[in-house]
Amino acid sequence: MQALLQPRAELLRFSESRCSPSTTCSTTSASVCCPPTRRLSHGHSQHRLSAAKHVVRAAAAAPAKVDIDSWVQDSRRSREQWLEESALGALKTAVEAFERPAFPCALIAGDVVILNLLHRLDYLESGRVPIIFIDTFHLFPETHALMHRLEEKYNFKASVFQAAGFTNVAEFKKAHGSDLFIRDIEEYDRICKVEPFQRSLQDLDVDVMINGRRRDHGFERAHLEVFEGGSPVKANPLAWWEFKDCMDYLKRHGLERHPLHDQGYPSIGDVQSTVPVPVEKWYEYAGERSGRFQGLQNPDGSVKTECGIHVADDVKG
Ligand SMILES: Nc1ncnc2c1ncn2[C@@H]1O[C@H](COP(=O)(O)OS(=O)(=O)O)[C@@H](OP(=O)(O)O)[C@H]1O
């Protein structure tokens, strides 16, 4: 309360010092502006204006004894702690309530965070949460290499799914050419992403699917909740995190991040449709994914922002 009163006391002191002791202030609001004994008879409106400016300044200024910087730091720390605890809680809730959880993992920053959270809960080494990795035949080699390093580190083996009927990229290109994604992006997504993804959920009979989708990814995900109904149910432990929270988590915990971040890529998908983004854009709303799906359009001509993996309500197909 004292702190709230202080600016007004300041104002009165300020007003008093500006009023001439030899003049009288005549306006009704002068009781705020000047003590009654020193009311001005002239130029009061001008004086009132400077006093009003002072009110704004006085109200904006913090009482001297408050260390706002430490408040800011404390609130950041509590936010980080809360985000971390809520993500761990969501994963635990999902895994304990369902029988066959799985985590389809593309190794973008949030996925690397989730892998670490799963490791902390002992769901990786124990095999309680299988990791699904869709090899689209068009991923960056660095993505494959990172997956191998994380498999070693956390002692798990990802279940890899590829386009049906092919065992390697050469076979795929022989059948479909090397530019299917240019000629027919819908068909490319269906063959290389959506079908292997749906097959992975069916083969593992997944009843709850963990993933790293977040509200700050863009308008399609702006209202995402931590859990979503459907078949399977989806657990989105990072729904309320921002991209910066993910990067900060990796740094705070000394974790390896995807090496392409250091080459300017905030998000990493397929080689042919992922480009670097100026770093000042990374943390804007939807900035993380702004280098994805480059040059691609939906059939209705709108800009592509999803490959279709998570668009259907019932992703098991
Ligand atoms: N390669 C690969 N392997 C396993 N799982 C994958 C893969 N690519 C995408 N996904 C899953 O799809 C979610 C959305 O991915 P994206 O929209 O970022 O990209 S993509 O169009 O699918 O490439 C993505 O969500 P995140 O967890 O946020 O990465 C995953 O659940």
The ligand as a Gaussian input file, in Angstrom:
#p B3LYP/6-31G(d) Opt

LIG

0 1
 N       10.339000     -38.170000     -39.801000
 C        9.399000     -38.300000     -38.867000
 N        9.398000     -39.373000     -38.052000
 C        8.455000     -39.501000     -37.121000
 N        7.446000     -38.638000     -36.937000
 C        7.410000     -37.575000     -37.724000
 C        8.368000     -37.341000     -38.724000
 N        8.069000     -36.194000     -39.338000
 C        6.972000     -35.733000     -38.734000
 N        6.561000     -36.554000     -37.782000
 C        5.397000     -36.417000     -36.941000
 O        4.533000     -35.474000     -37.549000
 C        4.426000     -34.315000     -36.710000
 C        4.317000     -33.082000     -37.545000
 O        5.417000     -33.009000     -38.343000
 P        5.696000     -31.760000     -39.210000
 O        4.396000     -31.130000     -39.573000
 O        6.686000     -30.917000     -38.533000
 O        6.435000     -32.239000     -40.462000
 S        6.173000     -33.221000     -41.556000
 O        5.364000     -32.585000     -42.515000
 O        5.543000     -34.393000     -41.009000
 O        7.469000     -33.472000     -42.120000
 C        5.647000     -34.384000     -35.834000
 O        5.426000     -33.640000     -34.694000
 P        6.627000     -33.162000     -33.797000
 O        6.653000     -34.059000     -32.630000
 O        6.294000     -31.753000     -33.467000
 O        7.879000     -33.279000     -34.624000
 C        5.764000     -35.860000     -35.599000
 O        4.794000     -36.276000     -34.670000

